[in-house]
Amino acid sequence: MMIPFGFLLPLIKPQKLWTLVLWTFLFSLVVELIQPLMSGMRASDITDLVTNTTGGILGYCIYLFLKRPLEVALKRIGS
């Protein structure tokens, strides 16, 4: 769920890894706290927080891997 968050957030505003981890954790925490209110069948779990935060880190790693090729491609399109 958080892989796109970790990929797109630095595209919107450049982030350091620790800042992205904090934002991902906080966003995931809010989602987990709201879930029981929206649906009585869902329960919050620490595992969800850990996996969502890990997903955000993975998305950030994908961003770092693709950052340079995307910049080159966008530069060619703009030329």
C-alpha distances in whole Angstrom, upper triangle without the diagonal:
4,6,7,8,10,11,12,14,16,17,18,20,20,19,20,18,19,18,15,14,16,14,11,12,14,11,9,13,14,11,12,16,15,14,18,19,18,18,20,19,16,16,15,15,15,13,10,11,12,9,7,10,10,7,8,12,11,10,13,15,14,16,19,19,19,21,24,24,23,25,28,27,27,30,32,31,32,35
4,5,5,6,9,10,10,13,15,15,16,17,15,16,14,15,15,11,11,13,11,7,10,12,9,8,12,13,11,13,16,16,16,19,21,19,20,23,22,18,18,16,16,15,14,11,10,11,9,5,7,8,5,5,8,9,7,10,12,12,13,16,17,17,18,22,22,21,23,26,25,25,28,30,29,30,34
4,5,5,6,9,10,12,13,15,16,16,15,16,14,16,15,12,12,14,13,10,12,15,13,12,15,17,15,16,20,20,19,23,24,23,23,26,25,21,22,19,19,18,16,13,13,13,10,8,9,8,5,5,7,6,4,8,10,9,10,13,14,14,15,19,19,18,20,23,22,22,26,27,27,28,31
4,5,5,6,8,11,11,12,14,15,14,16,15,17,16,12,13,15,13,11,14,15,13,13,17,17,15,18,21,20,20,23,25,23,24,27,26,22,23,21,21,21,19,16,16,16,14,11,12,12,8,7,10,9,6,9,11,10,10,13,14,13,14,18,18,16,18,21,20,20,23,25,24,25,28
4,5,5,6,9,10,10,12,13,12,14,13,14,13,9,11,12,9,7,11,12,10,10,14,14,13,16,18,18,18,22,23,21,23,26,25,22,22,20,20,19,18,15,14,15,13,10,10,11,8,6,9,10,7,8,12,11,10,14,16,15,15,19,20,18,19,23,22,21,24,26,25,26,30
4,6,6,7,9,11,11,11,10,11,10,12,11,7,8,11,9,7,11,13,11,12,15,16,15,17,20,21,21,24,26,25,26,28,27,24,24,21,21,19,18,16,14,14,13,10,9,9,7,4,6,7,4,5,8,9,8,10,13,13,13,17,18,16,18,21,21,21,23,26,25,26,29
4,6,6,7,10,11,11,11,12,11,14,13,10,12,14,12,11,15,16,14,15,19,19,18,21,23,23,24,27,28,27,28,31,30,27,27,24,24,23,21,19,18,17,15,13,12,12,10,7,9,8,4,5,8,7,5,9,10,10,10,14,14,13,15,18,17,17,20,22,21,22,25
4,6,5,6,9,10,10,13,13,16,14,11,13,15,12,12,15,16,14,15,19,19,18,21,23,23,23,27,27,26,28,31,30,27,27,25,25,24,23,20,19,19,18,15,14,15,12,10,12,12,8,8,11,10,8,11,13,12,11,15,16,13,15,18,17,16,19,21,20,21,24
4,5,5,6,7,8,11,11,13,11,8,11,12,9,9,13,14,12,14,17,17,17,20,22,22,23,26,27,26,27,30,30,27,27,24,24,23,23,20,18,19,18,14,13,15,13,9,11,13,9,8,12,12,9,12,15,14,13,16,18,15,16,20,20,18,21,24,23,23,26
4,5,5,4,5,8,10,12,10,8,12,13,11,12,15,16,15,17,20,20,20,23,25,25,26,30,30,29,31,34,34,30,30,27,27,25,25,22,20,20,20,17,15,16,14,11,11,13,10,8,11,11,8,9,13,12,10,13,15,13,13,17,18,16,18,21,21,21,24
4,6,6,9,12,13,16,14,12,15,17,14,15,18,19,17,19,22,22,22,25,27,27,28,31,32,30,32,35,35,32,32,29,29,28,27,25,23,23,22,19,18,19,16,13,14,15,11,10,13,12,8,10,13,11,9,12,14,11,11,15,15,13,15,18,18,18,21
4,7,9,13,15,16,14,12,16,16,13,14,18,18,16,19,21,21,21,24,26,25,26,30,30,29,31,34,34,31,31,29,29,28,28,25,23,24,23,20,19,20,18,15,16,17,14,12,16,15,12,14,17,15,13,16,17,14,14,18,18,15,18,21,20,19,22
4,6,10,12,14,11,10,14,14,12,14,17,17,16,19,21,21,22,24,26,26,27,31,31,30,32,35,35,32,32,29,29,28,28,25,23,23,23,20,18,20,18,15,16,17,14,12,16,16,12,14,17,16,13,16,18,16,15,19,20,17,19,22,22,21,24
4,7,10,12,10,9,13,14,13,14,17,18,17,20,22,22,23,26,27,28,29,33,33,32,34,37,37,33,33,30,30,28,28,26,23,23,23,20,18,19,18,14,14,16,14,11,13,14,11,11,15,14,11,14,17,15,14,18,19,17,18,22,22,21,24
4,6,8,6,6,10,11,10,12,14,15,15,17,19,20,21,23,25,26,27,31,31,31,33,35,35,31,31,27,27,25,25,23,20,20,20,18,15,16,16,12,12,14,12,9,12,14,11,11,15,15,13,16,19,17,17,20,22,20,22,25,25,25,27
4,6,5,6,9,10,11,12,14,16,17,18,20,21,23,24,26,27,29,32,33,32,34,36,36,32,31,28,27,24,24,23,20,19,20,18,15,15,16,12,11,14,13,9,11,14,12,11,15,16,14,16,20,19,18,22,23,22,24,27,28,27,30
4,5,5,6,9,10,10,12,14,15,16,18,20,21,22,24,26,27,30,31,31,32,34,34,30,29,25,24,21,21,20,17,16,16,15,12,12,13,10,8,11,11,8,9,12,11,10,14,16,14,17,20,19,20,23,24,24,25,28,29,29,31
4,5,5,6,9,10,10,12,14,15,16,18,20,21,22,24,26,28,30,30,31,33,33,29,27,24,22,20,20,19,16,15,16,15,11,12,14,11,9,13,13,11,13,16,15,14,17,19,18,21,24,23,23,26,28,27,29,32,32,32,35
4,5,5,6,9,10,11,12,14,15,17,18,20,21,23,24,27,28,28,30,32,32,28,27,23,23,20,21,19,16,16,17,15,12,14,15,11,11,14,14,11,14,16,15,15,18,20,18,21,24,22,22,26,27,26,28,31,31,31,33
4,5,5,6,8,10,10,12,14,15,16,18,20,21,22,25,26,26,28,30,30,26,25,22,21,19,19,17,14,14,15,12,9,11,11,8,8,11,10,8,11,13,12,13,16,17,16,19,21,20,21,24,25,24,26,29,29,29,32
4,6,5,6,9,10,10,12,14,15,16,18,20,21,24,25,25,27,28,28,24,23,19,18,15,16,14,11,11,12,10,6,8,10,7,7,10,11,9,12,14,14,14,17,19,18,22,24,23,24,27,28,27,29,32,32,32,35
4,5,5,6,9,10,10,12,14,15,16,18,20,23,24,24,26,27,28,24,22,19,18,15,16,15,11,12,14,12,8,11,13,10,10,14,14,13,15,18,17,18,21,22,21,25,27,25,26,30,30,29,31,34,34,34,37
4,5,5,6,8,10,11,12,14,15,17,18,21,22,22,24,26,26,23,22,18,18,16,17,15,12,13,14,11,9,12,12,9,11,14,13,12,15,17,16,17,20,21,20,24,26,24,25,28,29,27,30,32,32,32,35
4,6,5,6,8,10,11,12,14,15,16,20,21,21,22,24,24,20,19,16,16,14,14,12,9,10,11,7,6,9,9,6,8,11,10,10,14,15,15,16,19,20,20,23,25,23,24,28,28,27,30,32,32,32,35
4,6,5,6,9,10,10,12,14,15,18,19,20,21,23,23,19,17,14,13,11,12,10,7,8,10,7,5,9,10,8,10,13,13,13,16,18,18,19,22,23,23,27,28,27,28,31,32,31,33,36,35,36,39
4,5,5,6,9,10,10,12,14,17,18,18,20,22,22,19,17,14,14,13,14,12,9,11,13,10,9,13,13,11,13,16,16,16,19,21,20,22,24,25,25,28,30,28,29,33,33,32,34,37,36,36,40
4,5,5,6,9,10,11,12,15,16,16,18,20,21,17,16,13,14,14,15,12,9,12,13,9,9,13,12,10,13,16,15,15,18,19,19,21,24,24,24,27,29,27,28,31,31,30,33,35,34,34,38
4,5,5,6,9,10,11,14,15,15,16,18,18,14,13,10,11,10,11,8,6,9,10,6,7,11,10,10,13,15,14,15,18,19,19,22,24,24,25,28,29,28,29,33,32,31,34,37,36,36,40
4,5,5,6,9,10,12,14,15,16,17,18,14,12,9,10,9,11,9,6,10,12,9,10,13,14,13,15,18,18,19,21,23,23,25,27,28,28,32,33,31,33,36,36,35,38,40,39,39,43
4,5,5,6,9,11,11,12,14,16,17,14,13,10,12,13,14,12,10,13,15,12,12,16,16,15,18,20,19,20,23,24,24,26,29,29,29,32,34,31,33,36,36,35,38,40,39,39,42
4,5,5,6,9,10,10,12,14,14,11,11,9,11,12,13,10,9,13,13,10,12,15,14,14,17,19,18,20,23,23,23,26,28,28,28,32,33,31,32,36,35,34,37,39,38,38,42
4,6,5,8,10,10,11,12,13,9,8,5,8,9,11,8,8,11,12,10,12,15,15,15,18,20,20,21,24,25,25,27,29,30,30,34,35,33,35,38,38,37,40,42,41,41,45
4,6,7,8,10,11,12,13,10,9,7,10,11,13,11,11,14,15,14,15,18,18,18,21,23,23,24,27,28,28,30,32,33,33,37,38,36,37,41,40,39,42,44,43,44,47
4,6,5,6,9,10,12,10,10,9,12,14,16,13,13,17,17,15,17,20,19,19,22,24,23,25,28,28,28,31,33,33,33,37,38,35,37,41,40,38,42,44,42,43,46
4,5,5,6,8,9,6,7,7,11,13,14,12,13,16,16,14,17,20,19,19,22,23,23,25,28,28,28,31,33,33,33,37,38,36,38,41,40,39,42,44,42,43,47
4,6,5,5,7,6,6,7,11,14,16,13,15,18,18,17,20,22,22,22,25,27,26,28,31,31,32,35,36,36,37,41,41,39,41,45,44,43,46,48,46,47,51
4,6,6,10,9,10,11,14,17,19,17,17,21,21,19,22,25,24,24,27,29,28,30,33,33,33,36,38,38,38,42,42,40,42,45,44,43,46,48,46,47,51
4,7,9,9,11,12,15,18,20,17,18,21,21,19,22,24,23,23,27,28,27,29,32,32,32,35,36,36,37,40,41,38,40,43,42,41,44,46,44,45,48
4,5,6,9,11,14,18,19,16,18,21,21,19,22,24,23,24,28,28,27,30,32,32,33,36,37,37,38,42,42,39,42,45,43,42,46,47,46,46,50
4,6,8,11,14,18,19,17,19,22,22,21,24,26,25,26,29,30,30,32,35,35,35,38,40,40,41,44,45,42,45,48,46,46,49,51,49,50,54
4,7,10,13,17,17,15,18,21,20,20,23,24,24,25,28,29,29,31,33,33,34,37,38,38,40,43,43,41,44,47,45,45,48,50,48,49,53
4,7,9,13,13,11,14,17,16,16,19,21,20,22,25,25,25,28,30,30,31,34,35,35,36,40,40,38,41,44,43,42,45,47,46,47,50
4,6,10,11,10,12,15,15,15,18,20,20,21,24,25,25,27,29,30,31,33,35,35,36,40,41,39,41,44,43,43,46,48,47,48,51
4,7,9,7,9,12,13,12,14,17,17,18,21,22,23,24,27,27,28,31,32,33,34,38,38,37,39,42,41,41,44,46,45,46,49
4,5,5,7,9,10,11,13,15,16,17,19,20,21,23,25,26,27,29,31,32,33,37,37,36,38,41,41,41,44,46,45,46,49
4,5,5,6,9,10,11,12,14,15,17,18,20,21,23,24,26,27,29,30,31,35,36,35,37,40,40,40,42,45,44,45,48
4,5,5,6,8,10,10,12,14,15,16,18,20,21,22,24,26,27,28,30,33,34,33,35,38,38,38,41,43,42,44,47
4,5,5,6,8,10,10,12,14,15,16,18,20,21,22,24,25,27,28,31,32,31,33,36,36,36,39,40,40,41,44
4,6,5,6,8,10,11,12,14,15,17,18,20,21,23,24,26,27,30,31,30,32,35,35,35,37,40,39,40,43
4,6,5,6,9,10,11,12,14,15,17,18,20,21,23,24,25,29,30,29,31,34,34,34,37,39,39,40,43
4,5,5,6,9,10,10,12,14,15,16,18,20,21,22,24,27,28,27,29,32,32,32,35,37,37,38,41
4,5,5,6,9,10,10,12,14,15,16,19,20,21,22,26,26,25,27,30,30,30,33,35,34,35,38
4,5,5,6,9,10,11,13,14,15,17,19,20,21,24,25,24,26,29,29,29,32,34,34,35,38
4,5,5,6,9,10,11,12,14,15,17,18,20,23,24,23,25,28,28,29,31,33,33,34,37
4,5,5,6,9,10,10,12,14,15,16,18,21,22,21,23,26,26,26,29,31,31,32,35
4,5,5,6,9,10,10,12,14,15,16,20,21,19,21,24,24,24,27,29,29,30,33
4,5,5,6,9,10,11,12,14,15,18,20,19,21,24,24,24,27,29,29,30,33
4,5,5,6,9,10,11,12,14,17,18,18,20,22,23,23,26,28,28,29,32
4,5,5,6,9,10,11,12,15,16,15,17,20,20,20,23,25,25,26,29
4,5,5,6,9,10,10,13,15,14,16,19,19,19,22,24,24,25,28
4,5,5,6,9,10,13,14,14,16,18,19,20,22,24,25,26,28
4,5,5,6,8,11,12,12,14,16,16,17,20,21,22,23,26
4,5,5,6,9,10,9,11,14,14,15,17,19,20,21,23
4,6,5,8,10,10,11,14,15,16,17,20,21,21,24
4,6,7,8,10,11,13,14,16,17,19,20,22,23
4,6,6,6,9,10,11,12,14,16,16,18,20
4,6,5,6,9,10,11,12,14,15,16,18
4,5,5,6,9,10,11,13,14,15,17
4,5,5,6,9,10,11,12,14,15
4,5,5,6,8,10,11,12,14
4,6,5,6,9,10,10,12
4,6,5,6,9,10,11
4,5,5,6,9,10
4,5,5,6,9
4,5,5,6
4,5,5
4,6
4
